[in-house]
Amino acid sequence: MGNAVHVTTAVRENYGAHDWDGAGECPQYWKCKGGDDYIVIGAPSIDDAVDFVYSYIVGDPNEYVEETVLGGVEVSPDFKTELEEYASESFATRDEWKSRFNKYPTNKLLKNYEAA
């Protein structure tokens, strides 16, 4: 593939969980809190990049917060998000496919599965 993949996510926070004492069902009061941009440079495919972001960065939701992967698109390695076009700093998380496990060594989904 040789280019990069721009993966976007949406984050929601459950405001009902802030006062929850852990007993019974957690109150549900979800609010959208924006999202994140991940640029995976040199990924073999869009699906591989999306799967990596979901499995190693985002992980499973809980009663307090959830981050959902919205999808990915192929972009050039020097791609800038809309926010980066207007700001003088980087707002996206950028990772090289070949060195992705240096920063994210543990699969969050597998870790949660093994703990169960």
ABEGO torsion letter per residue (X at the ends): XGBBBBBBBBBBBBAAAAABAGBEBBBBBBBBAEBBBBBBBGBABAAAAAAAAAAAAAEBBBAABBBBBAEBBBBBAABBBAAAAABABBABBBBBAAAAAAABABBAAAAAAAAX
